[in-house]
Amino acid sequence: KGYIPVVDMMNYRNTMLLPEQVGEVNAWEYYFEQPMQYTMKDVYDSRNVILGEITQPEHFPDFGMLSDPEELQKWQEMAHKYLRLCPEVKARIQRYYEEQFGDRRVLGVLCRGTDYLLLKPHGHPIQPMPEEVIRKCREIMEKQQCDCIYLATEDQSIYFFFNETATTEIYTYQ
């Protein structure tokens, strides 16, 4: 329809803003560029504005796309087109990577906590058990020639399990 999207995480309470920042700061722009380079100021200066609603979209990426190559490719292309990190964030990530790993190849792994594994929240993909994650890590590390694992988890037992089981260096963000 020729609409130009602008992401507004400024005018409504959200987990990225302190209460006093609502209406003042667009949290989206902490990390991402706007999809079409327009800002909330541009919206306020425009005459033809349609406000969207926060509702569950009809189509969205979910776990099922992993078994449908065409669906997966569609969402990957959309993400590459519209989810662009801000240059400052990219630079910080690059600096961190170089400081921590130099030129080493790293496999990033996200493991949700044991409570997530046990509770299996409705509508969420089922996370594999840590043993299965380690097996998959070994497979990918061999295929991609990775030197170490960067593990993101809030669960100390998973962290210890990786350290005891993995045959490579484990790095975690501190």
OpenMM code with the backbone's topology and positions (N, CA, C; nanometers):
from openmm import Vec3, app, unit

residues = "LYS GLY TYR ILE PRO VAL VAL ASP MET MET ASN TYR ARG ASN THR MET LEU LEU PRO GLU GLN VAL GLY GLU VAL ASN ALA TRP GLU TYR TYR PHE GLU GLN PRO MET GLN TYR THR MET LYS ASP VAL TYR ASP SER ARG ASN VAL ILE LEU GLY GLU ILE THR GLN PRO GLU HIS PHE PRO ASP PHE GLY MET LEU SER ASP PRO GLU GLU LEU GLN LYS TRP GLN GLU MET ALA HIS LYS TYR LEU ARG LEU CYS PRO GLU VAL LYS ALA ARG ILE GLN ARG TYR TYR GLU GLU GLN PHE GLY ASP ARG ARG VAL LEU GLY VAL LEU CYS ARG GLY THR ASP TYR LEU LEU LEU LYS PRO HIS GLY HIS PRO ILE GLN PRO MET PRO GLU GLU VAL ILE ARG LYS CYS ARG GLU ILE MET GLU LYS GLN GLN CYS ASP CYS ILE TYR LEU ALA THR GLU ASP GLN SER ILE TYR PHE PHE PHE ASN GLU THR ALA THR THR GLU ILE TYR THR TYR GLN".split()
positions = [
    Vec3(0.0817, -0.1210, 0.0000),
    Vec3(0.0000, 0.0000, 0.0000),
    Vec3(0.0847, 0.1254, 0.0000),
    Vec3(0.2153, 0.1104, -0.0106),
    Vec3(0.3028, 0.2264, -0.0148),
    Vec3(0.3318, 0.2879, 0.1209),
    Vec3(0.2970, 0.2188, 0.2286),
    Vec3(0.3248, 0.2710, 0.3624),
    Vec3(0.4741, 0.2676, 0.3896),
    Vec3(0.5209, 0.3587, 0.4732),
    Vec3(0.6604, 0.3624, 0.5152),
    Vec3(0.6626, 0.3326, 0.6649),
    Vec3(0.7163, 0.2175, 0.7041),
    Vec3(0.7129, 0.1831, 0.8465),
    Vec3(0.8148, 0.2608, 0.9291),
    Vec3(0.7733, 0.2981, 1.0493),
    Vec3(0.8607, 0.3577, 1.1497),
    Vec3(0.8315, 0.2847, 1.2804),
    Vec3(0.9340, 0.2280, 1.3418),
    Vec3(0.9140, 0.1526, 1.4647),
    Vec3(0.9103, 0.2501, 1.5826),
    Vec3(0.7991, 0.2444, 1.6568),
    Vec3(0.7778, 0.3328, 1.7710),
    Vec3(0.7848, 0.2513, 1.8998),
    Vec3(0.8994, 0.2552, 1.9634),
    Vec3(0.9138, 0.1990, 2.0977),
    Vec3(0.9429, 0.3145, 2.1927),
    Vec3(0.8703, 0.4247, 2.1682),
    Vec3(0.8931, 0.5479, 2.2410),
    Vec3(0.7682, 0.5910, 2.3173),
    Vec3(0.6538, 0.5775, 2.2558),
    Vec3(0.5311, 0.6359, 2.3101),
    Vec3(0.4474, 0.5403, 2.3944),
    Vec3(0.5013, 0.4221, 2.4186),
    Vec3(0.4292, 0.3218, 2.4962),
    Vec3(0.5282, 0.2554, 2.5914),
    Vec3(0.4797, 0.2157, 2.7064),
    Vec3(0.5652, 0.1447, 2.8006),
    Vec3(0.6163, 0.0167, 2.7357),
    Vec3(0.7442, -0.0120, 2.7572),
    Vec3(0.8022, -0.1372, 2.7107),
    Vec3(0.9216, -0.1701, 2.7991),
    Vec3(0.9689, -0.2911, 2.7892),
    Vec3(1.0757, -0.3372, 2.8777),
    Vec3(1.2092, -0.2679, 2.8531),
    Vec3(1.2199, -0.1932, 2.7467),
    Vec3(1.3460, -0.1268, 2.7141),
    Vec3(1.3554, 0.0150, 2.7703),
    Vec3(1.2450, 0.0674, 2.8230),
    Vec3(1.2442, 0.2053, 2.8710),
    Vec3(1.2115, 0.2138, 3.0193),
    Vec3(1.2750, 0.3085, 3.0857),
    Vec3(1.2336, 0.3446, 3.2206),
    Vec3(1.1045, 0.4259, 3.2082),
    Vec3(1.0203, 0.4253, 3.3099),
    Vec3(0.8927, 0.4991, 3.2998),
    Vec3(0.9095, 0.6453, 3.2585),
    Vec3(1.0133, 0.7113, 3.3087),
    Vec3(1.0332, 0.8536, 3.2749),
    Vec3(1.0834, 0.8746, 3.1317),
    Vec3(1.1235, 0.7690, 3.0640),
    Vec3(1.1711, 0.7811, 2.9261),
    Vec3(1.0592, 0.7672, 2.8230),
    Vec3(0.9420, 0.7176, 2.8654),
    Vec3(0.8302, 0.7010, 2.7722),
    Vec3(0.7952, 0.8380, 2.7134),
    Vec3(0.7850, 0.8430, 2.5824),
    Vec3(0.7572, 0.9681, 2.5131),
    Vec3(0.8806, 1.0506, 2.4833),
    Vec3(0.9958, 1.0090, 2.5344),
    Vec3(1.1195, 1.0857, 2.5178),
    Vec3(1.2256, 1.0137, 2.4349),
    Vec3(1.2326, 0.8808, 2.4454),
    Vec3(1.3401, 0.8029, 2.3843),
    Vec3(1.2781, 0.6882, 2.3047),
    Vec3(1.3255, 0.6666, 2.1839),
    Vec3(1.2795, 0.5521, 2.1060),
    Vec3(1.3774, 0.4367, 2.1288),
    Vec3(1.3353, 0.3401, 2.2123),
    Vec3(1.4237, 0.2297, 2.2506),
    Vec3(1.4706, 0.1485, 2.1308),
    Vec3(1.3919, 0.1414, 2.0255),
    Vec3(1.4319, 0.0675, 1.9050),
    Vec3(1.5666, 0.1192, 1.8563),
    Vec3(1.5849, 0.2491, 1.8613),
    Vec3(1.7041, 0.3117, 1.8057),
    Vec3(1.8266, 0.2983, 1.8955),
    Vec3(1.8114, 0.2360, 2.0140),
    Vec3(1.9295, 0.2006, 2.0929),
    Vec3(2.0151, 0.1013, 2.0147),
    Vec3(1.9491, 0.0106, 1.9443),
    Vec3(2.0195, -0.0997, 1.8800),
    Vec3(2.0037, -0.1059, 1.7288),
    Vec3(1.8902, -0.0605, 1.6774),
    Vec3(1.8598, -0.0784, 1.5359),
    Vec3(1.8364, 0.0534, 1.4643),
    Vec3(1.8637, 0.0501, 1.3348),
    Vec3(1.8244, 0.1615, 1.2486),
    Vec3(1.6766, 0.1445, 1.2167),
    Vec3(1.6097, 0.2536, 1.1856),
    Vec3(1.4718, 0.2443, 1.1410),
    Vec3(1.4693, 0.1721, 1.0060),
    Vec3(1.3644, 0.0958, 0.9774),
    Vec3(1.3614, 0.0173, 0.8530),
    Vec3(1.3771, 0.1011, 0.7261),
    Vec3(1.3211, 0.2215, 0.7261),
    Vec3(1.3253, 0.3035, 0.6048),
    Vec3(1.3926, 0.4392, 0.6273),
    Vec3(1.4732, 0.4498, 0.7314),
    Vec3(1.5516, 0.5698, 0.7609),
    Vec3(1.4689, 0.6890, 0.8100),
    Vec3(1.3402, 0.6728, 0.8341),
    Vec3(1.2591, 0.7808, 0.8905),
    Vec3(1.2549, 0.7643, 1.0417),
    Vec3(1.2474, 0.8774, 1.1130),
    Vec3(1.2460, 0.8745, 1.2593),
    Vec3(1.1085, 0.9157, 1.3108),
    Vec3(1.0917, 0.9086, 1.4420),
    Vec3(0.9662, 0.9537, 1.5020),
    Vec3(0.9478, 1.1030, 1.4790),
    Vec3(1.0550, 1.1797, 1.4750),
    Vec3(1.0431, 1.3233, 1.4463),
    Vec3(0.9840, 1.3437, 1.3071),
    Vec3(1.0280, 1.2626, 1.2109),
    Vec3(0.9710, 1.2703, 1.0759),
    Vec3(0.8212, 1.2409, 1.0792),
    Vec3(0.7816, 1.1451, 1.1611),
    Vec3(0.6393, 1.1113, 1.1733),
    Vec3(0.5628, 1.2318, 1.2280),
    Vec3(0.6168, 1.2935, 1.3335),
    Vec3(0.5483, 1.4085, 1.3944),
    Vec3(0.5387, 1.5265, 1.2992),
    Vec3(0.6324, 1.5389, 1.2072),
    Vec3(0.6324, 1.6485, 1.1109),
    Vec3(0.5506, 1.6176, 0.9858),
    Vec3(0.4926, 1.4975, 0.9777),
    Vec3(0.4165, 1.4559, 0.8594),
    Vec3(0.2675, 1.4764, 0.8798),
    Vec3(0.1953, 1.4817, 0.7675),
    Vec3(0.0497, 1.4965, 0.7737),
    Vec3(-0.0223, 1.3626, 0.7592),
    Vec3(0.0301, 1.2747, 0.6789),
    Vec3(-0.0359, 1.1475, 0.6503),
    Vec3(0.0271, 1.0357, 0.7331),
    Vec3(-0.0274, 1.0145, 0.8524),
    Vec3(0.0264, 0.9141, 0.9427),
    Vec3(-0.0858, 0.8179, 0.9807),
    Vec3(-0.0547, 0.6903, 0.9741),
    Vec3(-0.1482, 0.5872, 1.0194),
    Vec3(-0.0799, 0.5155, 1.1349),
    Vec3(-0.1432, 0.5175, 1.2514),
    Vec3(-0.0863, 0.4498, 1.3665),
    Vec3(-0.1281, 0.3037, 1.3664),
    Vec3(-0.0305, 0.2173, 1.3798),
    Vec3(-0.0596, 0.0746, 1.3878),
    Vec3(-0.0942, 0.0362, 1.5307),
    Vec3(-0.1305, -0.0879, 1.5466),
    Vec3(-0.1637, -0.1405, 1.6784),
    Vec3(-0.0654, -0.2494, 1.7163),
    Vec3(-0.0536, -0.2721, 1.8453),
    Vec3(0.0276, -0.3822, 1.8916),
    Vec3(-0.0650, -0.5016, 1.9063),
    Vec3(-0.0659, -0.5830, 1.8032),
    Vec3(-0.1448, -0.7056, 1.8033),
    Vec3(-0.0569, -0.8158, 1.7471),
    Vec3(-0.0947, -0.9377, 1.7732),
    Vec3(-0.0175, -1.0485, 1.7177),
    Vec3(-0.0355, -1.0484, 1.5669),
    Vec3(0.0746, -1.0466, 1.4935),
    Vec3(0.0636, -1.0461, 1.3479),
    Vec3(0.0065, -1.1782, 1.2960),
    Vec3(-0.0508, -1.1706, 1.1774),
    Vec3(-0.1069, -1.2911, 1.1158),
    Vec3(0.0039, -1.3887, 1.0767),
    Vec3(0.1138, -1.3356, 1.0247),
    Vec3(0.2272, -1.4180, 0.9844),
    Vec3(0.3497, -1.3724, 1.0628),
    Vec3(0.4207, -1.4666, 1.1210),
    Vec3(0.5402, -1.4337, 1.1969),
    Vec3(0.6336, -1.5539, 1.1972),
    Vec3(0.7640, -1.5291, 1.2182),
    Vec3(0.8574, -1.6416, 1.2201),
    Vec3(0.8357, -1.7253, 1.3457),
    Vec3(0.8370, -1.8556, 1.3292),
    Vec3(0.8255, -1.9440, 1.4438),
    Vec3(0.9088, -2.0695, 1.4190),
    Vec3(0.9055, -2.1579, 1.5142),
    Vec3(0.9891, -2.2773, 1.5098),
    Vec3(0.9641, -2.3616, 1.3848),
    Vec3(0.8403, -2.3627, 1.3355),
    Vec3(0.8053, -2.4419, 1.2186),
    Vec3(0.8818, -2.4047, 1.0930),
    Vec3(0.9306, -2.2808, 1.0861),
    Vec3(1.0014, -2.2376, 0.9653),
    Vec3(1.1315, -2.3142, 0.9460),
    Vec3(1.1832, -2.3744, 1.0533),
    Vec3(1.3087, -2.4478, 1.0416),
    Vec3(1.2951, -2.5719, 0.9546),
    Vec3(1.1727, -2.6204, 0.9374),
    Vec3(1.1520, -2.7383, 0.8526),
    Vec3(1.0986, -2.7010, 0.7147),
    Vec3(1.0917, -2.5717, 0.6853),
    Vec3(1.0422, -2.5246, 0.5559),
    Vec3(1.1449, -2.4278, 0.4964),
    Vec3(1.2341, -2.4767, 0.4081),
    Vec3(1.3424, -2.3931, 0.3557),
    Vec3(1.2942, -2.2623, 0.2912),
    Vec3(1.1820, -2.2649, 0.2194),
    Vec3(1.1316, -2.1427, 0.1556),
    Vec3(1.0862, -2.0413, 0.2600),
    Vec3(1.0160, -2.0895, 0.3627),
    Vec3(0.9696, -2.0010, 0.4703),
    Vec3(1.0883, -1.9424, 0.5455),
    Vec3(1.1864, -2.0252, 0.5755),
    Vec3(1.3058, -1.9795, 0.6451),
    Vec3(1.3772, -1.8729, 0.5633),
    Vec3(1.3928, -1.8964, 0.4338),
    Vec3(1.4600, -1.7992, 0.3474),
    Vec3(1.3839, -1.6676, 0.3435),
    Vec3(1.2510, -1.6740, 0.3386),
    Vec3(1.1694, -1.5518, 0.3375),
    Vec3(1.1974, -1.4668, 0.4621),
    Vec3(1.1978, -1.5303, 0.5805),
    Vec3(1.2195, -1.4558, 0.7046),
    Vec3(1.3647, -1.4094, 0.7166),
    Vec3(1.4587, -1.4872, 0.6671),
    Vec3(1.5985, -1.4434, 0.6688),
    Vec3(1.6168, -1.3190, 0.5829),
    Vec3(1.5570, -1.3192, 0.4638),
    Vec3(1.5673, -1.2034, 0.3746),
    Vec3(1.5032, -1.0802, 0.4377),
    Vec3(1.3892, -1.0990, 0.5012),
    Vec3(1.3214, -0.9859, 0.5655),
    Vec3(1.4065, -0.9307, 0.6808),
    Vec3(1.4649, -1.0201, 0.7592),
    Vec3(1.5495, -0.9761, 0.8700),
    Vec3(1.6709, -0.8994, 0.8188),
    Vec3(1.7360, -0.9515, 0.7148),
    Vec3(1.8530, -0.8821, 0.6592),
    Vec3(1.8159, -0.7462, 0.6015),
    Vec3(1.6967, -0.7350, 0.5481),
    Vec3(1.6539, -0.6097, 0.4869),
    Vec3(1.6144, -0.5042, 0.5905),
    Vec3(1.5439, -0.5473, 0.6968),
    Vec3(1.4847, -0.4493, 0.7879),
    Vec3(1.5460, -0.4440, 0.9273),
    Vec3(1.6136, -0.5472, 0.9725),
    Vec3(1.6743, -0.5459, 1.1060),
    Vec3(1.8234, -0.5179, 1.0926),
    Vec3(1.8548, -0.3913, 1.0868),
    Vec3(1.9937, -0.3486, 1.0695),
    Vec3(2.0429, -0.2840, 1.1984),
    Vec3(2.1526, -0.3373, 1.2511),
    Vec3(2.2106, -0.2800, 1.3722),
    Vec3(2.2611, -0.1389, 1.3450),
    Vec3(2.2547, -0.0545, 1.4479),
    Vec3(2.3123, 0.0804, 1.4380),
    Vec3(2.4638, 0.0688, 1.4222),
    Vec3(2.5258, 0.1618, 1.3510),
    Vec3(2.6717, 0.1563, 1.3330),
    Vec3(2.7476, 0.1524, 1.4657),
    Vec3(2.6991, 0.2258, 1.5683),
    Vec3(2.7671, 0.2269, 1.6980),
    Vec3(2.7629, 0.0881, 1.7619),
    Vec3(2.6505, 0.0205, 1.7502),
    Vec3(2.6363, -0.1137, 1.8069),
    Vec3(2.7265, -0.2111, 1.7318),
    Vec3(2.7280, -0.2028, 1.6001),
    Vec3(2.8168, -0.2888, 1.5207),
    Vec3(2.9628, -0.2700, 1.5634),
    Vec3(3.0026, -0.1446, 1.5815),
    Vec3(3.1409, -0.1149, 1.6195),
    Vec3(3.1730, -0.1732, 1.7576),
    Vec3(3.0799, -0.1603, 1.8526),
    Vec3(3.1018, -0.2172, 1.9864),
    Vec3(3.1141, -0.3685, 1.9806),
    Vec3(3.0303, -0.4317, 1.9010),
    Vec3(3.0357, -0.5775, 1.8860),
    Vec3(3.1693, -0.6189, 1.8251),
    Vec3(3.2120, -0.5488, 1.7214),
    Vec3(3.3384, -0.5805, 1.6548),
    Vec3(3.4565, -0.5643, 1.7501),
    Vec3(3.4563, -0.4557, 1.8285),
    Vec3(3.5639, -0.4345, 1.9260),
    Vec3(3.5663, -0.5477, 2.0291),
    Vec3(3.4492, -0.5821, 2.0797),
    Vec3(3.4407, -0.6894, 2.1788),
    Vec3(3.4933, -0.8204, 2.1201),
    Vec3(3.4503, -0.8529, 2.0006),
    Vec3(3.4939, -0.9765, 1.9354),
    Vec3(3.6458, -0.9786, 1.9216),
    Vec3(3.7012, -0.8700, 1.8700),
    Vec3(3.8465, -0.8647, 1.8491),
    Vec3(3.9219, -0.8752, 1.9811),
    Vec3(3.8732, -0.8083, 2.0874),
    Vec3(3.9390, -0.8136, 2.2183),
    Vec3(3.9322, -0.9534, 2.2786),
    Vec3(3.8190, -1.0205, 2.2632),
    Vec3(3.7990, -1.1508, 2.3262),
    Vec3(3.8557, -1.2668, 2.2444),
    Vec3(3.8457, -1.2578, 2.1125),
    Vec3(3.8737, -1.3748, 2.0303),
    Vec3(3.9782, -1.3541, 1.9218),
    Vec3(4.0156, -1.2316, 1.8937),
    Vec3(4.1113, -1.2073, 1.7859),
    Vec3(4.0562, -1.2573, 1.6545),
    Vec3(4.1279, -1.3497, 1.5907),
    Vec3(4.0819, -1.4013, 1.4618),
    Vec3(4.0267, -1.5433, 1.4727),
    Vec3(3.9968, -1.5862, 1.5942),
    Vec3(3.9439, -1.7214, 1.6153),
    Vec3(3.7988, -1.7302, 1.5681),
    Vec3(3.7607, -1.8498, 1.5197),
    Vec3(3.6220, -1.8759, 1.4794),
    Vec3(3.5443, -1.9215, 1.6031),
    Vec3(3.4288, -1.8602, 1.6254),
    Vec3(3.3526, -1.8831, 1.7479),
    Vec3(3.2111, -1.9280, 1.7137),
    Vec3(3.1631, -2.0290, 1.7843),
    Vec3(3.0246, -2.0730, 1.7729),
    Vec3(2.9467, -2.0122, 1.8887),
    Vec3(2.8455, -1.9305, 1.8584),
    Vec3(2.7595, -1.8729, 1.9608),
    Vec3(2.6445, -1.9671, 1.9912),
    Vec3(2.6191, -1.9906, 2.1205),
    Vec3(2.5153, -2.0830, 2.1637),
    Vec3(2.4312, -2.0150, 2.2713),
    Vec3(2.2986, -2.0178, 2.2525),
    Vec3(2.2058, -1.9648, 2.3528),
    Vec3(2.1288, -2.0810, 2.4121),
    Vec3(2.1389, -2.0985, 2.5424),
    Vec3(2.0631, -2.2029, 2.6125),
    Vec3(1.9766, -2.1369, 2.7182),
    Vec3(1.8469, -2.1505, 2.7027),
    Vec3(1.7550, -2.0999, 2.8043),
    Vec3(1.7731, -2.1810, 2.9317),
    Vec3(1.7255, -2.1282, 3.0424),
    Vec3(1.7458, -2.1901, 3.1717),
    Vec3(1.6716, -2.3207, 3.1928),
    Vec3(1.7125, -2.3906, 3.2973),
    Vec3(1.6512, -2.5180, 3.3312),
    Vec3(1.5020, -2.5012, 3.3568),
    Vec3(1.4613, -2.3878, 3.4157),
    Vec3(1.3181, -2.3655, 3.4400),
    Vec3(1.2410, -2.3655, 3.3081),
    Vec3(1.3012, -2.3124, 3.2047),
    Vec3(1.2389, -2.3130, 3.0726),
    Vec3(1.2288, -2.4559, 3.0198),
    Vec3(1.3332, -2.5341, 3.0418),
    Vec3(1.3316, -2.6740, 2.9982),
    Vec3(1.2223, -2.7525, 3.0710),
    Vec3(1.2076, -2.7275, 3.2003),
    Vec3(1.1117, -2.8038, 3.2802),
    Vec3(0.9680, -2.7564, 3.2599),
    Vec3(0.9481, -2.6246, 3.2500),
    Vec3(0.8122, -2.5703, 3.2399),
    Vec3(0.7539, -2.5811, 3.0994),
    Vec3(0.8414, -2.5799, 2.9968),
    Vec3(0.7979, -2.5868, 2.8571),
    Vec3(0.6807, -2.4905, 2.8300),
    Vec3(0.7053, -2.3598, 2.8364),
    Vec3(0.5967, -2.2633, 2.8191),
    Vec3(0.5223, -2.2825, 2.6866),
    Vec3(0.3911, -2.2704, 2.6941),
    Vec3(0.3047, -2.2902, 2.5767),
    Vec3(0.3414, -2.1917, 2.4655),
    Vec3(0.3479, -2.2414, 2.3431),
    Vec3(0.3736, -2.1561, 2.2279),
    Vec3(0.5213, -2.1307, 2.2006),
    Vec3(0.6083, -2.1808, 2.2850),
    Vec3(0.7516, -2.1628, 2.2647),
    Vec3(0.8105, -2.2902, 2.2059),
    Vec3(0.9147, -2.2771, 2.1244),
    Vec3(0.9783, -2.3983, 2.0731),
    Vec3(1.0372, -2.4796, 2.1887),
    Vec3(1.0410, -2.6076, 2.1715),
    Vec3(1.0961, -2.6943, 2.2747),
    Vec3(1.2476, -2.6947, 2.2603),
    Vec3(1.3139, -2.6500, 2.3643),
    Vec3(1.4596, -2.6453, 2.3634),
    Vec3(1.5151, -2.7839, 2.3887),
    Vec3(1.6201, -2.8222, 2.3167),
    Vec3(1.6812, -2.9524, 2.3438),
    Vec3(1.7510, -2.9524, 2.4799),
    Vec3(1.7686, -3.0698, 2.5332),
    Vec3(1.8424, -3.0854, 2.6587),
    Vec3(1.9889, -3.0500, 2.6330),
    Vec3(2.0616, -3.0076, 2.7376),
    Vec3(2.2021, -2.9668, 2.7195),
    Vec3(2.2883, -3.0730, 2.6512),
    Vec3(2.2632, -3.2002, 2.6772),
    Vec3(2.3415, -3.3067, 2.6126),
    Vec3(2.3265, -3.3016, 2.4606),
    Vec3(2.2044, -3.2754, 2.4143),
    Vec3(2.1790, -3.2656, 2.2710),
    Vec3(2.2447, -3.1396, 2.2134),
    Vec3(2.2437, -3.0321, 2.2908),
    Vec3(2.3082, -2.9077, 2.2448),
    Vec3(2.4579, -2.9300, 2.2274),
    Vec3(2.5200, -2.9969, 2.3234),
    Vec3(2.6645, -3.0259, 2.3132),
    Vec3(2.6927, -3.1103, 2.1894),
    Vec3(2.6106, -3.2125, 2.1653),
    Vec3(2.6296, -3.2977, 2.0478),
    Vec3(2.6230, -3.2145, 1.9195),
    Vec3(2.5231, -3.1259, 1.9114),
    Vec3(2.5076, -3.0409, 1.7928),
    Vec3(2.6248, -2.9423, 1.7817),
    Vec3(2.6709, -2.8909, 1.8940),
    Vec3(2.7869, -2.8004, 1.8927),
    Vec3(2.9084, -2.8691, 1.8316),
    Vec3(2.9333, -2.9925, 1.8746),
    Vec3(3.0485, -3.0664, 1.8204),
    Vec3(3.0363, -3.0822, 1.6694),
    Vec3(2.9157, -3.1146, 1.6253),
    Vec3(2.8909, -3.1333, 1.4820),
    Vec3(2.9166, -3.0036, 1.4048),
    Vec3(2.8634, -2.8944, 1.4526),
    Vec3(2.8792, -2.7660, 1.3832),
    Vec3(3.0226, -2.7167, 1.3908),
    Vec3(3.0858, -2.7327, 1.5076),
    Vec3(3.2239, -2.6862, 1.5223),
    Vec3(3.3173, -2.7585, 1.4261),
    Vec3(3.2958, -2.8868, 1.4069),
    Vec3(3.3791, -2.9612, 1.3131),
    Vec3(3.3523, -2.9139, 1.1699),
    Vec3(3.2247, -2.9004, 1.1364),
    Vec3(3.1870, -2.8596, 1.0007),
    Vec3(3.2348, -2.7176, 0.9687),
    Vec3(3.2208, -2.6256, 1.0644),
    Vec3(3.2549, -2.4847, 1.0424),
    Vec3(3.3961, -2.4483, 1.0895),
    Vec3(3.4677, -2.5456, 1.1437),
    Vec3(3.6046, -2.5265, 1.1927),
    Vec3(3.6123, -2.4149, 1.2975),
    Vec3(3.5233, -2.4230, 1.3965),
    Vec3(3.5225, -2.3257, 1.5058),
    Vec3(3.6250, -2.3643, 1.6116),
    Vec3(3.6796, -2.2633, 1.6775),
    Vec3(3.7828, -2.2843, 1.7786),
    Vec3(3.7277, -2.2901, 1.9203),
    Vec3(3.6141, -2.2230, 1.9440),
    Vec3(3.5603, -2.2166, 2.0790),
    Vec3(3.4111, -2.1860, 2.0746),
    Vec3(3.3484, -2.1952, 2.1927),
    Vec3(3.2047, -2.1706, 2.2064),
    Vec3(3.1845, -2.0448, 2.2910),
    Vec3(3.0934, -1.9602, 2.2469),
    Vec3(3.0481, -1.8471, 2.3279),
    Vec3(2.9088, -1.8831, 2.3758),
    Vec3(2.8960, -1.9108, 2.5047),
    Vec3(2.7710, -1.9581, 2.5625),
    Vec3(2.6970, -1.8447, 2.6311),
    Vec3(2.5704, -1.8261, 2.5920),
    Vec3(2.4828, -1.7301, 2.6593),
    Vec3(2.3755, -1.8099, 2.7320),
    Vec3(2.3760, -1.8007, 2.8640),
    Vec3(2.2753, -1.8688, 2.9455),
    Vec3(2.2656, -1.7978, 3.0799),
    Vec3(2.1474, -1.8034, 3.1377),
    Vec3(2.1305, -1.7487, 3.2722),
    Vec3(2.1314, -1.8600, 3.3759),
    Vec3(2.1565, -1.9819, 3.3302),
    Vec3(2.1453, -2.0995, 3.4154),
    Vec3(2.2843, -2.1544, 3.4488),
    Vec3(2.3204, -2.1467, 3.5759),
    Vec3(2.4530, -2.1898, 3.6189),
    Vec3(2.4759, -2.3389, 3.5938),
    Vec3(2.3725, -2.4204, 3.6079),
    Vec3(2.3907, -2.5646, 3.5871),
    Vec3(2.4241, -2.5951, 3.4411),
    Vec3(2.3648, -2.5210, 3.3480),
    Vec3(2.3983, -2.5405, 3.2064),
    Vec3(2.5418, -2.4954, 3.1804),
    Vec3(2.5796, -2.3830, 3.2393),
    Vec3(2.7166, -2.3342, 3.2254),
    Vec3(2.8173, -2.4397, 3.2743),
    Vec3(2.7920, -2.4946, 3.3949),
    Vec3(2.8825, -2.5961, 3.4491),
    Vec3(2.8828, -2.7218, 3.3621),
    Vec3(2.7663, -2.7608, 3.3127),
    Vec3(2.7578, -2.8783, 3.2261),
    Vec3(2.8438, -2.8586, 3.1014),
    Vec3(2.8362, -2.7404, 3.0389),
    Vec3(2.9178, -2.7128, 2.9205),
    Vec3(3.0655, -2.7194, 2.9558),
    Vec3(3.1041, -2.6591, 3.0671),
    Vec3(3.2456, -2.6599, 3.1062),
    Vec3(3.2971, -2.8009, 3.1335),
    Vec3(3.2135, -2.8853, 3.1900),
    Vec3(3.2562, -3.0220, 3.2216),
    Vec3(3.2572, -3.1127, 3.0988),
    Vec3(3.1676, -3.0868, 3.0026),
    Vec3(3.1438, -3.1778, 2.8915),
    Vec3(3.2148, -3.1389, 2.7631),
    Vec3(3.2207, -3.0106, 2.7374),
    Vec3(3.2765, -2.9641, 2.6104),
    Vec3(3.4261, -2.9916, 2.6043),
    Vec3(3.4740, -3.0130, 2.4835),
    Vec3(3.6168, -3.0390, 2.4640),
    Vec3(3.6867, -2.9174, 2.4053),
    Vec3(3.6268, -2.8010, 2.4227),
    Vec3(3.6841, -2.6770, 2.3718),
    Vec3(3.6670, -2.5691, 2.4774),
    Vec3(3.7230, -2.4532, 2.4526),
    Vec3(3.7088, -2.3431, 2.5454),
    Vec3(3.5663, -2.2892, 2.5435),
    Vec3(3.5164, -2.2538, 2.6621),
    Vec3(3.3832, -2.1945, 2.6748),
    Vec3(3.4013, -2.0516, 2.7238),
    Vec3(3.3416, -1.9583, 2.6558),
    Vec3(3.3440, -1.8188, 2.6968),
    Vec3(3.2035, -1.7774, 2.7336),
    Vec3(3.1908, -1.6962, 2.8353),
    Vec3(3.0608, -1.6404, 2.8709),
    Vec3(3.0771, -1.4915, 2.8934),
    Vec3(2.9695, -1.4202, 2.8702),
    Vec3(2.9683, -1.2760, 2.8921),
    Vec3(2.9583, -1.2496, 3.0409),
    Vec3(3.0430, -1.1626, 3.0932),
    Vec3(3.0384, -1.1307, 3.2356),
    Vec3(3.0169, -0.9824, 3.2545),
] * unit.nanometer
topology = app.Topology()
chain = topology.addChain("A")
for resn in residues:
    res = topology.addResidue(resn, chain)
    for name in ("N", "CA", "C"):
        topology.addAtom(name, app.Element.getBySymbol(name[0]), res)
